[in-house]
Amino acid sequence: MAILHDLTDVDHLAHYRLFGDGRTIVWATEGEQVDILKRPGQRLLITMTDVLGEFQGWTGETIVPLRRPKAGIEIDPDVLHGYPVVEDTRIPYSTVSGLVTDGLDAAGIRYFYPSVSELGVTGAVEFDHYVRTYNSRDANMRTA
């Protein structure tokens, strides 16, 4: 417990969490993670928040956050095996963006899928554009 007292606010349990992975225990607040068992006091440099969140790629482009790549779109391993869907539905983003490509507007899509919000339609189109752009850049890099 001496390690915890050396860190920041530990007066209330709601201010931090403890996580274990079978090898160590990590003390975590919103802003930092510290190993308290295997390497006591060592701050962790990369966290799952870093991996799953938005970041700059090596080319300088922004990589979208993994769990919510665009507003209205979410990725959940328990929904369609992690395929991107319109938020709060099980409807694949590609289905919605395909309907937009075919000429349907948000109202037309809501006729077939009432649970799809206008934000979900916009997010599906934006994410589809992002995926297509990223895939074409990737293909160009491989052939260069």
C-alpha positions as CSV (number, residue, x, y, z in Angstrom):
1,M,0.0,0.0,0.0
2,A,3.0,2.3,0.4
3,I,3.3,2.5,-3.4
4,L,-0.3,3.6,-3.7
5,H,0.2,6.4,-1.2
6,D,3.2,7.6,-3.2
7,L,1.0,8.0,-6.3
8,T,-1.9,10.5,-6.5
9,D,-5.3,10.6,-4.8
10,V,-6.1,7.2,-3.1
11,D,-8.5,8.5,-0.5
12,H,-11.5,7.2,-2.3
13,L,-11.9,3.8,-4.1
14,A,-13.8,5.4,-7.0
15,H,-10.7,7.4,-8.0
16,Y,-8.8,4.3,-9.2
17,R,-9.1,0.7,-10.3
18,L,-6.9,-2.3,-10.0
19,F,-6.4,-4.7,-12.9
20,G,-4.6,-8.0,-13.1
21,D,-3.4,-10.0,-16.0
22,G,-2.0,-13.1,-14.1
23,R,1.5,-11.6,-14.0
24,T,1.1,-8.3,-12.3
25,I,-1.5,-5.8,-10.9
26,V,-1.9,-2.4,-12.4
27,W,-3.3,0.6,-10.6
28,A,-5.2,2.8,-13.0
29,T,-6.8,6.2,-13.0
30,E,-8.2,8.1,-15.9
31,G,-4.8,9.6,-16.7
32,E,-2.2,6.9,-15.8
33,Q,-1.5,3.3,-15.2
34,V,1.2,2.1,-12.7
35,D,2.5,-1.4,-12.1
36,I,2.3,-2.1,-8.3
37,L,3.3,-5.8,-8.2
38,K,6.0,-6.9,-10.7
39,R,7.7,-3.5,-11.2
40,P,6.3,-1.4,-8.3
41,G,5.9,2.3,-9.3
42,Q,6.7,1.8,-13.0
43,R,4.3,3.8,-15.1
44,L,3.0,2.0,-18.2
45,L,3.6,3.8,-21.5
46,I,1.1,2.1,-23.7
47,T,-2.4,1.2,-22.6
48,M,-5.4,-0.3,-24.3
49,T,-6.9,3.2,-24.4
50,D,-3.9,4.2,-26.5
51,V,-4.4,1.2,-28.8
52,L,-8.1,1.5,-29.2
53,G,-8.3,5.3,-29.4
54,E,-7.6,7.7,-32.2
55,F,-3.9,8.2,-33.1
56,Q,-1.6,9.5,-35.8
57,G,-0.2,6.9,-38.1
58,W,3.4,6.9,-39.4
59,T,2.3,8.7,-42.5
60,G,0.7,11.5,-40.4
61,E,-2.9,10.5,-41.1
62,T,-5.4,10.2,-38.3
63,I,-6.3,6.6,-37.6
64,V,-9.9,6.4,-36.3
65,P,-10.7,5.0,-32.8
66,L,-11.3,1.2,-33.0
67,R,-14.5,1.0,-30.9
68,R,-16.2,4.1,-32.4
69,P,-14.6,4.8,-35.7
70,K,-17.1,7.4,-36.7
71,A,-20.1,9.1,-35.0
72,G,-23.0,6.7,-35.2
73,I,-20.9,3.6,-35.9
74,E,-19.6,1.1,-33.2
75,I,-17.6,-2.0,-33.1
76,D,-18.4,-4.5,-30.4
77,P,-16.9,-8.1,-30.4
78,D,-20.3,-9.4,-29.1
79,V,-22.3,-7.9,-32.0
80,L,-21.8,-9.5,-35.4
81,H,-18.4,-10.8,-34.3
82,G,-17.0,-7.3,-34.2
83,Y,-18.1,-6.1,-37.7
84,P,-18.8,-2.4,-37.7
85,V,-22.5,-1.6,-37.2
86,V,-24.8,1.4,-36.9
87,E,-24.8,2.4,-33.2
88,D,-27.3,0.6,-31.0
89,T,-28.3,-1.8,-33.8
90,R,-27.1,-5.0,-35.4
91,I,-27.2,-3.4,-38.9
92,P,-23.8,-3.5,-40.7
93,Y,-22.5,0.0,-41.8
94,S,-21.9,-1.4,-45.3
95,T,-25.6,-2.2,-45.7
96,V,-26.6,1.4,-44.8
97,S,-23.8,2.9,-47.0
98,G,-24.8,0.6,-49.8
99,L,-28.4,1.9,-49.6
100,V,-27.2,5.5,-49.8
101,T,-25.0,4.6,-52.8
102,D,-28.2,3.2,-54.4
103,G,-29.9,6.5,-53.9
104,L,-31.9,6.2,-50.6
105,D,-31.8,9.1,-48.2
106,A,-32.0,8.8,-44.4
107,A,-35.8,8.8,-44.5
108,G,-35.9,6.0,-47.0
109,I,-33.4,3.9,-44.9
110,R,-35.4,4.5,-41.8
111,Y,-38.5,3.1,-43.6
112,F,-36.6,-0.2,-43.9
113,Y,-34.6,0.1,-40.7
114,P,-36.5,2.3,-38.2
115,S,-33.7,1.9,-35.5
116,V,-31.1,3.6,-37.8
117,S,-30.7,7.3,-36.9
118,E,-29.7,10.0,-39.2
119,L,-26.3,10.1,-37.4
120,G,-26.0,6.4,-38.1
121,V,-26.6,7.0,-41.8
122,T,-24.0,9.8,-42.0
123,G,-21.5,7.7,-39.9
124,A,-22.0,4.7,-42.2
125,V,-21.2,6.8,-45.3
126,E,-18.2,8.5,-43.7
127,F,-16.8,5.2,-42.4
128,D,-17.3,3.5,-45.8
129,H,-15.4,6.4,-47.4
130,Y,-12.6,6.1,-44.8
131,V,-12.3,2.3,-45.4
132,R,-12.3,2.7,-49.2
133,T,-9.7,5.5,-49.0
134,Y,-7.5,3.5,-46.6
135,N,-7.7,0.3,-48.6
136,S,-6.8,2.1,-51.9
137,R,-3.8,3.8,-50.3
138,D,-2.7,0.5,-48.8
139,A,-3.0,-1.2,-52.2
140,N,-1.0,1.6,-53.9
141,M,1.7,1.2,-51.3
142,R,2.0,-2.6,-51.9
143,T,2.3,-2.1,-55.7
144,A,4.9,0.7,-55.4
